[in-house]
Amino acid sequence: MNPLPRHLALPVSWEMLASHLDEAGFLWRQWRRALVAPDHVLDEVARVEARLLAHLDALVLAGDRAATRLLMPALAEADEPGRVECAALGLLRQEEALESAVRGVLEVLQEGEEGPRAGIQAALLCAGGWGLESWLRPLLEASPPPWVLSTLLEVLGAWRVDPGPVLEASLTHEGVQVRAAAFRCLRSWPARLSESSLESGLRSSSSEVSGAALEAGLLAGSRLAWWECRRQVREGGPHRQMALGALSVAGGPDAQKLLLEGLGDATRRAETLRVLGLLGTVEATRACLAAMREPSWAPLAAESFSLVTGMEVPKAEAGVAPGDEETSVEYAPEADLPSPEVPRVEAWWTEHAPRFKPTVRYVRGLPMEQVSLLDALRDGSMYRRRSLWWAVALRTRGALGFCSGAWTRAQRAEEDAARRLPPARFARSLEGGLGAWGGA
C-alpha cells in the first residue's frame, strides 16, 4: 500500500478543527437569521451559506478521527444553538466510515433528548440528496417511538421521499406530534389526503394537528379547507394568520372584504397587514397607505405596499441590526423592517395611481401572473420570499417543495421548476375549477 501524501500524513490540529466547528455553529445561526431577514436577498444568503459549508467541509475532510473525537460528543451540546446541527451535518456527510457516523447520529435521535433531537432533525432536513433515505426507511418499519416517527415523517416529506403506507396510518396515531408530522408530510403528496382524514384533522383538539391539516388541505385544493379558512378569520381561530395568507393568495371580493375588515380591529391589524400585499389590488394598496400613517403599523404597511406597487419605499428610519443571535430568543425579522417616509410614498402614489386598474391584481407593479410572481420571488427579500413561496405552493397545489428554509441551491432549483410548469397551473382557481389572475 502506498504511503499517504505528506500533507495528509501530518498530525491533526484539534484546536483548528474545534475552531471550524465553532465557526460553523456561528455561521449556522447567521444563516438561519438571513433566511428570513428583510435586509437579505438570496445571493447574500448564498455567501453566508458558502462560508458555513466551507467549515463543514473541513470537518468532513478530517475524517473518522474527527467524527469520533469531536463531532459525536458535540451532538450532546444542545445548549449552544447551531452546534448540534453542524456536528450532525459533518457526520452525515462523512465519506469514510459513513455507516458508523450515520448510525451514531440516529442512535442519539432515538435516545429522545429534546435538545439534540431538534438539532438532528434540522440537520436531516438540510441533508436531502445525499442518499440517506436508505438509512431512514428501515426505521419506519421498526415501530419507532413517537419522537422518531414524527422526525422521520417530517424529514422524508421535506426530501419528497415517499414513506409508504405508514404515512396514512400515522394520520390516526395516538401521538399528537406524529399526527401533525403526518399532515405536514402530506404537503408533498396532497392528492393522498382524503376528505375524511382532513375533517378529522381540522377537528383535532391539538392546534398543531389542526394547523398542519389545514395547510395540507389548502394545498390539496379542498373546499373544506377553504371554508375552514373563512371560519378561522371570522371566529378568530388559532390559525387565523395562515387563513388570512391563503385568502390573500386566492383573492376575490369576499376574501378582500374579510381582509379589509380586519384592518378595523386592532387585534387583527398586524396579521392582516402581513399578508395584504399578496392580495395585490388597488383597494389593498390604498389600505396600506392609510395604515402607513400610523407609526406603529407603518413598517408592515410599507412592506405590503411595496409588494403590490413595486415602489422601493423611502426609509425614514432603518431597523437596528441585531448581529449574532447568541441567546435562545428567536429572531423577529419584522423588527428590522424600516419605517417609511410617508409623504414621499403618498406623492409617489398620487403620480402613479392612474396606471393601476381596480380589476387587476398586481405584484411589484406588474399584473400578477406566473412570470411576475416568480420574478418577485427571485428578487425579493428573504422576509418577503416566505410569503411569496406560500403563494407559489398554493398556486401549484403542492407540486413544488417547501424550500424557504433550504440551501440556496435547492431554492433556486425549485424556482426553475416553477418556471417550467404550464401557465395553466398558476391560473386555475385554488378551490377547484378555472379562475383568472385578474379577479379582485
C-alpha positions as MATLAB code, in Angstrom:
seq = 'MNPLPRHLALPVSWEMLASHLDEAGFLWRQWRRALVAPDHVLDEVARVEARLLAHLDALVLAGDRAATRLLMPALAEADEPGRVECAALGLLRQEEALESAVRGVLEVLQEGEEGPRAGIQAALLCAGGWGLESWLRPLLEASPPPWVLSTLLEVLGAWRVDPGPVLEASLTHEGVQVRAAAFRCLRSWPARLSESSLESGLRSSSSEVSGAALEAGLLAGSRLAWWECRRQVREGGPHRQMALGALSVAGGPDAQKLLLEGLGDATRRAETLRVLGLLGTVEATRACLAAMREPSWAPLAAESFSLVTGMEVPKAEAGVAPGDEETSVEYAPEADLPSPEVPRVEAWWTEHAPRFKPTVRYVRGLPMEQVSLLDALRDGSMYRRRSLWWAVALRTRGALGFCSGAWTRAQRAEEDAARRLPPARFARSLEGGLGAWGGA';
ca = [
       0.000    0.000    0.000;
       1.376    3.368   -0.989;
       2.005    5.813    1.879;
      -0.258    8.818    2.290;
       0.851   12.053    0.658;
       2.904   14.083    3.074;
       0.264   16.794    3.579;
      -2.310   14.154    4.532;
       0.037   12.402    6.935;
       0.518   15.481    9.113;
      -0.853   15.374   12.674;
      -4.438   16.523   13.162;
      -4.739   20.004   14.665;
      -7.592   19.503   17.126;
      -7.562   23.167   18.043;
      -8.115   24.101   14.407;
     -10.901   21.534   13.987;
     -12.617   22.782   17.126;
     -12.388   26.271   15.667;
     -14.026   25.022   12.451;
     -16.921   23.601   14.491;
     -17.265   26.829   16.481;
     -17.277   28.926   13.312;
     -19.760   26.585   11.649;
     -22.128   26.926   14.623;
     -21.829   30.717   14.487;
     -22.476   30.784   10.744;
     -25.409   28.377   11.128;
     -27.068   30.969   13.370;
     -26.250   33.725   10.888;
     -27.582   31.639    8.027;
     -30.855   30.850    9.814;
     -31.323   34.543   10.536;
     -30.520   35.524    6.957;
     -33.109   33.063    5.604;
     -35.941   35.227    6.945;
     -34.323   38.671    7.153;
     -35.729   41.717    5.351;
     -32.187   43.013    4.790;
     -31.009   39.952    2.819;
     -31.719   38.573   -0.643;
     -30.924   35.082   -1.867;
     -27.458   35.939   -3.238;
     -26.443   37.373    0.136;
     -27.710   34.280    1.914;
     -25.661   32.172   -0.505;
     -22.494   33.983    0.595;
     -23.156   33.215    4.261;
     -24.007   29.654    3.288;
     -20.763   29.209    1.333;
     -18.726   30.148    4.402;
     -20.740   27.730    6.539;
     -20.257   24.881    4.077;
     -16.524   25.559    3.867;
     -16.163   24.953    7.616;
     -18.320   21.818    7.361;
     -16.129   20.575    4.520;
     -13.069   20.982    6.730;
     -14.706   18.808    9.386;
     -15.635   16.177    6.816;
     -12.145   16.089    5.328;
     -10.678   15.452    8.783;
     -12.259   12.010    8.527;
     -13.142    9.333   11.027;
     -10.910   10.563   13.851;
     -12.611   13.966   13.893;
     -16.032   12.316   13.675;
     -15.310   10.136   16.709;
     -13.402   12.581   18.884;
     -15.097   15.891   18.057;
     -18.410   15.562   16.218;
     -20.074   12.707   18.076;
     -19.522   14.314   21.524;
     -20.830   17.626   20.127;
     -24.241   16.023   19.466;
     -24.903   16.336   23.201;
     -24.046   20.061   23.321;
     -27.532   21.394   22.606;
     -27.151   24.442   24.847;
     -25.317   26.303   22.066;
     -27.579   26.865   19.035;
     -26.081   25.565   15.824;
     -23.550   23.207   17.379;
     -25.632   20.010   17.244;
     -26.829   20.869   13.748;
     -23.310   21.350   12.391;
     -21.923   18.293   14.180;
     -24.740   16.192   12.722;
     -24.203   17.597    9.234;
     -20.490   16.860    9.497;
     -21.272   13.276   10.417;
     -23.973   12.781    7.789;
     -21.564   13.952    5.082;
     -18.713   11.625    6.045;
     -17.059    9.787    3.174;
     -15.056    7.325    5.247;
     -16.801    5.303    7.952;
     -20.152    6.713    6.811;
     -22.067    3.785    8.271;
     -20.790    4.305   11.811;
     -21.290    8.074   11.541;
     -24.920    7.793   10.419;
     -25.652    5.113   12.997;
     -24.225    7.378   15.680;
     -26.485   10.251   14.665;
     -29.568    8.031   14.541;
     -28.769    6.494   17.924;
     -28.715    9.946   19.519;
     -32.009   10.741   17.774;
     -33.579    7.585   19.194;
     -32.437    8.408   22.710;
     -35.076   11.119   22.582;
     -33.464   14.046   24.408;
     -35.282   17.130   23.165;
     -32.320   19.441   22.528;
     -30.183   17.078   20.432;
     -33.281   15.709   18.707;
     -34.298   19.146   17.411;
     -30.793   19.844   16.144;
     -30.513   16.479   14.416;
     -33.882   16.964   12.741;
     -32.766   20.374   11.445;
     -29.588   18.792   10.081;
     -31.501   15.960    8.419;
     -33.860   18.434    6.768;
     -30.807   20.031    5.126;
     -29.217   16.698    4.221;
     -31.576   15.627    1.445;
     -29.925   14.445   -1.750;
     -27.012   12.646   -0.090;
     -28.562    9.174   -0.438;
     -29.503    8.926    3.221;
     -33.068    7.722    2.669;
     -31.856    4.111    2.698;
     -30.892    4.616    6.341;
     -34.200    6.171    7.374;
     -36.648    3.861    5.646;
     -35.802    0.778    7.780;
     -36.507    2.782   10.922;
     -40.082    3.344    9.747;
     -40.664   -0.394    9.632;
     -39.300   -0.986   13.127;
     -42.206    0.607   15.072;
     -40.078    3.541   16.291;
     -41.078    5.654   19.297;
     -43.285    8.667   18.528;
     -40.486   11.240   18.544;
     -38.518    9.209   15.997;
     -41.543    8.505   13.802;
     -42.511   12.184   13.724;
     -38.964   13.176   12.773;
     -38.819   10.564   10.009;
     -42.120   11.768    8.558;
     -41.009   15.408    8.662;
     -37.667   14.655    7.042;
     -38.867   12.255    4.347;
     -41.667   14.647    3.462;
     -39.189   17.507    3.079;
     -36.984   15.259    0.929;
     -40.069   14.242   -1.083;
     -39.277   10.591   -0.381;
     -42.493    8.555   -0.083;
     -42.744    6.930    3.393;
     -45.244    4.400    2.042;
     -48.345    3.104    3.890;
     -47.054    4.342    7.242;
     -47.956    7.882    6.161;
     -51.724    7.309    6.039;
     -51.576    5.114    9.150;
     -49.859    7.917   11.058;
     -52.777   10.290   10.459;
     -54.666    8.415   13.209;
     -51.692    7.768   15.504;
     -52.338    8.264   19.206;
     -49.407   10.667   19.442;
     -50.219   14.293   18.636;
     -46.731   15.021   17.319;
     -46.950   12.059   14.926;
     -50.345   13.098   13.558;
     -49.118   16.648   12.999;
     -45.954   15.399   11.287;
     -48.016   13.122    9.039;
     -50.166   16.025    7.859;
     -47.043   18.116    7.257;
     -45.550   15.220    5.311;
     -48.654   15.201    3.106;
     -47.740   18.663    1.836;
     -45.551   16.807   -0.655;
     -48.413   14.484   -1.725;
     -51.617   16.496   -1.144;
     -53.587   14.288   -3.532;
     -53.314   11.477   -0.956;
     -55.281   13.484    1.618;
     -58.838   12.187    1.928;
     -61.716   14.413    2.976;
     -62.385   12.213    5.999;
     -58.773   12.469    7.191;
     -58.807   16.224    6.626;
     -62.048   16.659    8.542;
     -60.677   14.612   11.428;
     -57.504   16.691   11.465;
     -59.338   20.013   11.396;
     -61.489   18.926   14.352;
     -58.493   17.894   16.453;
     -58.217   19.445   19.895;
     -54.498   19.944   19.171;
     -53.803   23.210   17.370;
     -50.603   21.703   15.970;
     -52.570   18.921   14.298;
     -55.402   21.138   13.052;
     -52.929   23.693   11.671;
     -50.963   21.037    9.799;
     -54.210   19.564    8.482;
     -55.401   22.971    7.287;
     -52.149   23.569    5.432;
     -52.306   20.163    3.737;
     -55.962   20.698    2.843;
     -55.248   24.060    1.232;
     -52.516   22.545   -0.902;
     -54.929   19.795   -1.910;
     -57.440   22.410   -3.066;
     -60.080   21.123   -0.658;
     -63.181   23.276   -0.349;
     -63.449   22.105    3.243;
     -60.054   23.676    3.974;
     -61.068   26.953    2.315;
     -64.306   27.059    4.298;
     -62.225   26.496    7.405;
     -60.053   29.492    6.438;
     -63.077   31.753    6.398;
     -64.244   30.350    9.734;
     -60.818   30.923   11.269;
     -60.893   34.565   10.200;
     -64.465   35.264   11.258;
     -64.174   33.489   14.623;
     -60.583   34.400   15.437;
     -59.282   30.837   15.417;
     -55.689   29.835   16.244;
     -54.819   29.557   12.537;
     -56.133   32.960   11.532;
     -52.732   34.131   10.245;
     -52.424   31.144    7.906;
     -56.036   31.598    6.815;
     -55.527   35.294    6.056;
     -52.470   34.485    3.967;
     -54.332   31.841    1.993;
     -57.308   34.124    1.368;
     -54.959   36.875    0.198;
     -53.434   34.495   -2.348;
     -56.868   33.301   -3.508;
     -58.271   36.819   -3.873;
     -61.828   37.570   -4.868;
     -64.386   40.066   -3.496;
     -65.334   38.018   -0.433;
     -61.720   37.447    0.568;
     -60.881   41.115    0.062;
     -63.824   42.164    2.207;
     -62.780   39.849    5.033;
     -59.205   41.129    4.887;
     -60.047   44.820    4.808;
     -62.495   44.389    7.683;
     -59.575   43.087    9.714;
     -57.806   46.432    9.491;
     -60.528   47.965   11.641;
     -59.762   45.577   14.511;
     -56.554   46.385   16.387;
     -56.106   42.738   17.384;
     -56.152   41.676   13.727;
     -54.411   44.611   12.088;
     -50.848   43.302   12.166;
     -51.945   39.863   10.920;
     -53.808   41.481    8.041;
     -51.029   43.868    7.062;
     -48.553   40.979    6.902;
     -50.486   39.390    4.019;
     -52.265   42.304    2.364;
     -49.569   42.637   -0.282;
     -50.457   39.181   -1.612;
     -53.942   40.451   -2.444;
     -52.414   42.808   -4.987;
     -55.402   45.091   -5.580;
     -55.793   48.854   -5.680;
     -58.015   48.652   -2.583;
     -55.284   46.788   -0.730;
     -52.763   49.439   -1.789;
     -54.951   52.267   -0.504;
     -55.487   50.413    2.768;
     -51.721   50.018    3.187;
     -51.197   53.710    2.504;
     -53.756   54.630    5.151;
     -52.179   52.266    7.688;
     -48.761   53.752    6.956;
     -49.851   56.990    8.616;
     -49.870   55.183   11.971;
     -46.212   54.850   13.048;
     -46.721   51.517   14.813;
     -48.176   49.935   11.659;
     -46.051   51.787    9.110;
     -43.281   49.205    8.522;
     -45.679   46.308    7.850;
     -47.928   48.501    5.711;
     -44.973   49.777    3.691;
     -43.751   46.257    3.000;
     -47.154   45.219    1.620;
     -47.472   48.482   -0.341;
     -44.091   47.825   -1.958;
     -45.022   44.245   -2.856;
     -48.121   45.424   -4.738;
     -46.748   48.550   -6.405;
     -43.058   47.793   -6.879;
     -42.080   51.083   -5.285;
     -38.857   50.958   -3.288;
     -40.310   52.646   -0.232;
     -38.097   55.506    1.031;
     -36.808   54.700    4.502;
     -37.174   57.216    7.293;
     -35.533   55.015    9.890;
     -33.637   51.766    9.494;
     -34.135   48.869   11.852;
     -31.387   48.010   14.295;
     -29.216   45.168   13.022;
     -29.193   42.516   15.731;
     -25.839   40.916   14.894;
     -25.336   37.384   16.106;
     -28.249   35.820   17.928;
     -26.338   34.454   20.906;
     -29.390   33.933   23.081;
     -32.184   31.424   22.630;
     -34.639   34.225   21.786;
     -35.941   33.675   18.272;
     -35.056   36.344   15.763;
     -38.041   38.540   14.858;
     -37.480   39.777   11.291;
     -40.281   42.335   11.445;
     -38.216   44.303   13.959;
     -35.823   45.045   11.081;
     -38.465   46.346    8.676;
     -37.706   50.050    8.114;
     -40.158   52.853    8.749;
     -41.152   54.657    5.522;
     -41.102   58.339    4.598;
     -44.863   58.560    4.285;
     -45.104   61.943    2.476;
     -42.834   60.668   -0.318;
     -44.866   57.477   -0.596;
     -48.092   59.470   -0.812;
     -46.619   61.709   -3.508;
     -45.483   58.668   -5.483;
     -48.931   57.085   -5.271;
     -50.633   60.306   -6.402;
     -48.443   60.293   -9.514;
     -48.634   56.575  -10.346;
     -52.109   55.541   -9.139;
     -53.815   56.144  -12.526;
     -51.910   53.241  -14.130;
     -53.247   50.720  -11.577;
     -56.610   49.254  -12.652;
     -59.154   48.303   -9.967;
     -59.929   44.982  -11.671;
     -56.308   43.755  -11.885;
     -54.117   42.144   -9.247;
     -50.505   43.301   -9.142;
     -47.147   42.160   -7.858;
     -44.333   44.722   -7.871;
     -46.372   46.958  -10.170;
     -46.982   44.299  -12.827;
     -50.121   42.253  -13.457;
     -49.930   39.141  -11.285;
     -49.116   36.104  -13.400;
     -46.635   33.251  -13.379;
     -43.571   35.181  -14.570;
     -44.146   38.317  -12.498;
     -44.813   36.288   -9.350;
     -41.669   34.195   -9.792;
     -39.592   37.272  -10.640;
     -40.788   38.863   -7.412;
     -39.779   35.694   -5.586;
     -36.341   35.713   -7.207;
     -35.571   39.354   -6.489;
     -37.348   39.915   -3.184;
     -36.001   39.987    0.328;
     -35.894   36.774    2.300;
     -38.667   38.093    4.565;
     -40.883   38.621    1.513;
     -39.780   35.347   -0.025;
     -41.545   33.256    2.630;
     -44.983   34.622    1.806;
     -44.371   34.565   -1.945;
     -43.285   30.934   -1.795;
     -46.503   30.095    0.052;
     -48.371   31.778   -2.806;
     -46.474   29.657   -5.346;
     -47.122   26.484   -3.338;
     -50.862   27.176   -3.236;
     -50.980   28.082   -6.912;
     -49.272   24.825   -7.879;
     -51.175   22.622   -5.387;
     -48.005   21.352   -3.739;
     -46.195   20.482   -6.973;
     -43.078   22.146   -5.581;
     -41.223   21.618   -2.344;
     -41.379   23.896    0.683;
     -37.870   25.245    0.454;
     -37.825   28.671    2.107;
     -35.528   27.196    4.771;
     -33.398   25.065    2.437;
     -29.939   25.570    0.959;
     -29.944   28.288   -1.675;
     -29.130   25.820   -4.467;
     -32.313   23.893   -3.592;
     -34.321   27.108   -3.547;
     -33.050   28.077   -6.989;
     -33.804   24.602   -8.337;
     -37.398   24.862   -7.121;
     -37.734   28.303   -8.734;
     -36.509   26.876  -12.032;
     -39.008   24.021  -11.718;
     -41.805   26.517  -11.099;
     -40.916   28.424  -14.259;
     -41.167   25.219  -16.287;
     -44.721   24.486  -15.138;
     -47.521   25.225  -17.623;
     -49.129   28.650  -17.034;
     -52.460   26.874  -16.518;
     -51.109   25.521  -13.216;
     -50.954   29.084  -11.930;
     -54.165   30.392  -13.469;
     -56.689   27.900  -12.101;
     -58.868   28.567   -9.083;
     -57.341   27.471   -5.822;
     -60.626   25.867   -4.801;
     -61.152   23.861   -7.980;
     -62.290   24.790  -11.460;
     -60.815   27.588  -13.538;
     -60.059   31.046  -12.311;
     -58.331   34.206  -13.514;
     -55.401   36.139  -12.147;
     -57.202   39.394  -12.648;
     -60.031   38.659  -10.240;
     -60.171   41.121   -7.369;
];
